């Protein structure tokens, strides 16, 4: 199956794959479901990136294995059952996919090593996603669909009573260790207006202190 995913060439294969991932999730084969989903939703660098100028204002176009509509439909179908069965693993999967999508869109996103003395790695998401919970008008891009799925899986993680608040906070701190602005804004939004205590409250207090100005007065929406 992984071989077929890497080179999808059969009509409706994506639909059949989504059905299989859902079945794996529903029947407890979480490891296999996450492996197939991660590969199916993989975001890859712009194949023409090397031929483009290094100017920071040149937009790159990462690619996936599917057309935008098919990619969106795959995410919509598999995310709810994955998040219901294993919200922690689903959150981690989407965080990694989203990080790739954001980095492959922008040349100037720093690595963790480059930003070791900084609290946040800027990714100009205030321009391309000024309100993190609202879809941008150019929302067919993979990064926008991954933000929606990441937020949905985070909401499932916070809502579940099968995982302790201590473990939730530990996982969120691990994800926030990516330092990526988009990731941090998603976590802040999901924790916003929740009745939080302990480490979860501390996480949100820190994030809100960083982003409260743009939450209360979002940047002007740009059309690129």
Backbone torsions as a table, in degrees:
resi	resn	phi	psi	omega
1	UNK	NA	-41.0	179.7
2	UNK	-62.2	-36.0	177.0
3	UNK	-63.8	-41.5	178.5
4	UNK	-66.6	-37.7	-180.0
5	UNK	-63.0	-39.3	-177.6
6	UNK	-67.5	-20.3	178.0
7	UNK	-141.8	68.4	-177.8
8	UNK	-66.4	122.8	-178.5
9	UNK	-142.4	12.6	-178.3
10	UNK	-113.0	135.5	-178.7
11	UNK	-58.3	132.0	177.3
12	UNK	67.5	12.0	178.7
13	UNK	-59.1	-40.5	-179.5
14	UNK	-59.7	-37.3	178.9
15	UNK	-67.3	-42.1	178.9
16	UNK	-66.4	-39.3	179.1
17	UNK	-63.9	-43.2	178.2
18	UNK	-59.6	-43.3	178.1
19	UNK	-59.6	-40.3	-178.6
20	UNK	-68.7	-43.4	178.4
21	UNK	-60.8	-42.2	178.1
22	UNK	-61.8	-43.1	-179.7
23	UNK	-65.4	-43.1	176.8
24	UNK	-57.8	-45.9	-178.8
25	UNK	-62.1	-44.6	-177.4
26	UNK	-69.0	-26.2	-175.5
27	UNK	-105.1	10.7	171.0
28	UNK	92.0	4.0	177.7
29	UNK	-89.1	64.3	-171.7
30	UNK	-65.9	-44.2	-177.9
31	UNK	-57.3	-46.4	-179.4
32	UNK	-67.3	-39.2	-180.0
33	UNK	-62.8	-44.5	-179.3
34	UNK	-67.3	-39.4	179.1
35	UNK	-61.5	-46.1	-179.8
36	UNK	-67.9	-41.6	-179.4
37	UNK	-64.5	-43.0	-179.5
38	UNK	-60.6	-41.8	-179.6
39	UNK	-71.8	-40.9	-178.4
40	UNK	-65.5	-34.5	-176.6
41	UNK	-96.8	7.1	-177.4
42	UNK	-53.5	136.9	175.8
43	UNK	-106.0	130.2	-175.7
44	UNK	-118.1	155.6	-176.7
45	UNK	-61.0	155.9	174.0
46	UNK	-56.2	118.3	-177.8
47	UNK	-64.8	-15.6	-179.8
48	UNK	-105.2	12.6	-174.5
49	UNK	-60.8	-40.1	-176.2
50	UNK	-64.7	-27.5	-178.6
51	UNK	-86.8	-2.2	-178.9
52	UNK	-97.6	153.5	179.0
53	UNK	-63.1	156.6	178.7
54	UNK	-83.1	4.2	178.9
55	UNK	-55.8	135.3	-174.1
56	UNK	-66.4	-17.1	-178.1
57	UNK	-94.1	5.3	174.8
58	UNK	-84.1	121.6	-176.5
59	UNK	-82.7	135.2	176.3
60	UNK	-96.9	161.5	-176.9
61	UNK	-132.3	89.0	176.5
62	UNK	-59.5	158.4	-177.6
63	UNK	-124.4	158.2	173.3
64	UNK	-124.0	-177.6	-178.7
65	UNK	-83.7	-3.1	-173.2
66	UNK	-131.2	162.8	168.8
67	UNK	-66.2	156.7	-175.0
68	UNK	-54.4	-43.9	-178.0
69	UNK	-63.9	-44.1	-179.5
70	UNK	-66.4	-36.6	177.4
71	UNK	-63.2	-44.5	178.9
72	UNK	-62.5	-44.0	-179.0
73	UNK	-65.8	-36.3	177.6
74	UNK	-62.6	-47.1	179.2
75	UNK	-60.7	-46.1	-177.9
76	UNK	-60.7	-35.5	-175.9
77	UNK	-78.7	-40.5	-171.8
78	UNK	-90.5	-22.0	-173.2
79	UNK	-66.2	-48.7	-178.2
80	UNK	-58.3	-47.4	179.2
81	UNK	-68.0	-35.5	177.0
82	UNK	-64.6	-44.9	-179.2
83	UNK	-67.1	-32.9	178.4
84	UNK	-71.5	-38.0	-176.1
85	UNK	-81.5	-37.6	-176.2
86	UNK	-151.6	74.4	-176.2
87	UNK	-60.7	-35.1	-179.3
88	UNK	-64.9	-45.6	179.7
89	UNK	-69.8	-34.6	179.0
90	UNK	-68.4	-40.0	176.3
91	UNK	-60.2	-46.7	-179.8
92	UNK	-62.1	-41.8	179.9
93	UNK	-60.6	-48.7	-177.1
94	UNK	-70.6	-31.3	176.1
95	UNK	-61.9	-44.3	179.7
96	UNK	-67.2	-41.8	178.6
97	UNK	-64.6	-41.5	-179.2
98	UNK	-66.6	-39.8	177.7
99	UNK	-59.9	-43.8	178.1
100	UNK	-61.5	-45.9	-177.4
101	UNK	-60.8	-42.6	-179.5
102	UNK	-67.5	-45.4	-178.1
103	UNK	-65.1	-38.6	-178.2
104	UNK	-74.2	-13.2	176.6
105	UNK	-85.1	-28.6	-173.7
106	UNK	-124.7	131.9	179.7
107	UNK	-71.9	-29.7	-166.2
108	UNK	-96.9	9.4	177.7
109	UNK	-71.4	121.6	-176.2
110	UNK	-69.7	154.2	171.5
111	UNK	-81.6	167.7	177.0
112	UNK	-59.7	-37.7	-179.7
113	UNK	-65.7	-42.5	179.8
114	UNK	-66.5	-29.0	-176.9
115	UNK	-106.2	25.7	-174.5
116	UNK	-62.0	-25.2	179.8
117	UNK	-99.0	8.3	-178.9
118	UNK	-114.2	153.0	179.4
119	UNK	-84.9	-29.0	-174.9
120	UNK	-136.6	137.2	174.1
121	UNK	-95.0	114.6	-177.1
122	UNK	-73.3	139.3	179.4
123	UNK	-135.3	20.1	-177.6
124	UNK	48.9	30.5	178.6
125	UNK	-66.5	-18.6	176.9
126	UNK	-65.5	-19.9	176.1
127	UNK	-88.9	-50.9	-173.8
128	UNK	-88.9	-8.6	174.1
129	UNK	-149.8	68.2	-173.4
130	UNK	-59.9	-35.8	174.3
131	UNK	-115.4	110.6	-167.2
132	UNK	-61.3	-30.5	-177.3
133	UNK	-87.1	-3.2	-179.8
134	UNK	-110.0	135.1	177.0
135	UNK	-65.9	138.0	175.6
136	UNK	-75.4	158.0	179.9
137	UNK	-62.7	-24.4	176.8
138	UNK	-100.1	48.7	-167.5
139	UNK	-82.1	5.1	178.5
140	UNK	-77.0	-13.1	-179.9
141	UNK	-64.9	145.4	-179.5
142	UNK	-54.4	-38.3	-176.7
143	UNK	-62.3	-33.0	178.8
144	UNK	-70.9	-40.7	178.9
145	UNK	-67.7	-33.9	178.4
146	UNK	-71.8	-34.2	174.8
147	UNK	-61.0	-46.7	179.9
148	UNK	-59.8	-43.0	-179.2
149	UNK	-69.6	-38.0	178.4
150	UNK	-63.7	-45.5	177.8
151	UNK	-61.1	-44.2	179.5
152	UNK	-61.1	-41.7	179.6
153	UNK	-71.5	-34.6	174.5
154	UNK	-63.3	-40.7	178.6
155	UNK	-63.5	-38.5	177.5
156	UNK	-66.4	-38.5	178.7
157	UNK	-63.2	-47.7	-178.3
158	UNK	-66.4	-32.8	-175.7
159	UNK	-79.0	-26.4	-173.7
160	UNK	-69.5	143.3	175.0
161	UNK	-101.1	7.7	179.7
162	UNK	-88.5	-10.0	179.0
163	UNK	-123.2	131.7	-177.4
164	UNK	-69.7	155.8	177.1
165	UNK	-59.8	-33.9	179.4
166	UNK	-62.4	-43.9	179.6
167	UNK	-70.7	-36.3	176.7
168	UNK	-60.9	-46.9	-179.4
169	UNK	-63.1	-39.8	179.5
170	UNK	-62.9	-42.4	179.6
171	UNK	-67.8	-42.0	179.6
172	UNK	-62.3	-41.2	178.0
173	UNK	-63.1	-35.8	177.0
174	UNK	-64.9	-43.0	178.8
175	UNK	-66.9	-41.1	178.6
176	UNK	-65.1	-19.6	175.9
177	UNK	-64.4	-14.6	173.5
178	UNK	-66.9	-23.3	178.2
179	UNK	67.8	0.3	-174.7
180	UNK	-71.1	131.2	-177.3
181	UNK	-54.5	-45.3	-178.6
182	UNK	-60.8	-44.6	179.1
183	UNK	-60.4	-46.1	-177.9
184	UNK	-64.4	-39.4	180.0
185	UNK	-67.4	-36.6	177.3
186	UNK	-64.3	-45.2	-179.6
187	UNK	-63.4	-42.8	178.8
188	UNK	-59.4	-44.4	-178.0
189	UNK	-62.4	-43.0	-177.4
190	UNK	-67.2	-33.2	179.4
191	UNK	-83.3	-17.1	-176.3
192	UNK	-60.5	138.9	176.2
193	UNK	66.1	13.1	174.6
194	UNK	-92.1	152.5	175.1
195	UNK	-85.0	95.7	-171.9
196	UNK	-108.3	152.9	174.8
197	UNK	-137.1	167.6	172.7
198	UNK	57.8	-137.0	-174.6
199	UNK	-64.9	-34.8	179.5
200	UNK	-64.3	-41.2	177.5
201	UNK	-64.7	-40.5	179.3
202	UNK	-62.7	-39.1	178.0
203	UNK	-61.5	-47.9	-177.5
204	UNK	-68.1	-39.2	179.3
205	UNK	-57.7	-41.9	-179.7
206	UNK	-66.0	-44.7	-179.0
207	UNK	-67.5	-41.4	-178.6
208	UNK	-65.3	-37.1	177.8
209	UNK	-61.5	-32.1	179.9
210	UNK	-78.9	-36.8	-169.8
211	UNK	-113.7	5.8	-172.8
212	UNK	-60.6	-33.9	-178.0
213	UNK	-65.0	-42.3	-179.1
214	UNK	-78.9	-22.2	175.9
215	UNK	-69.8	-43.8	-177.1
216	UNK	-78.3	-27.8	179.3
217	UNK	-142.3	84.3	-176.9
218	UNK	-61.2	155.5	177.5
219	UNK	-65.4	161.2	175.7
220	UNK	-61.3	137.8	178.8
221	UNK	-75.3	128.2	-179.4
222	UNK	-104.9	150.5	173.8
223	UNK	-112.0	120.0	-175.3
224	UNK	-102.5	NA	NA
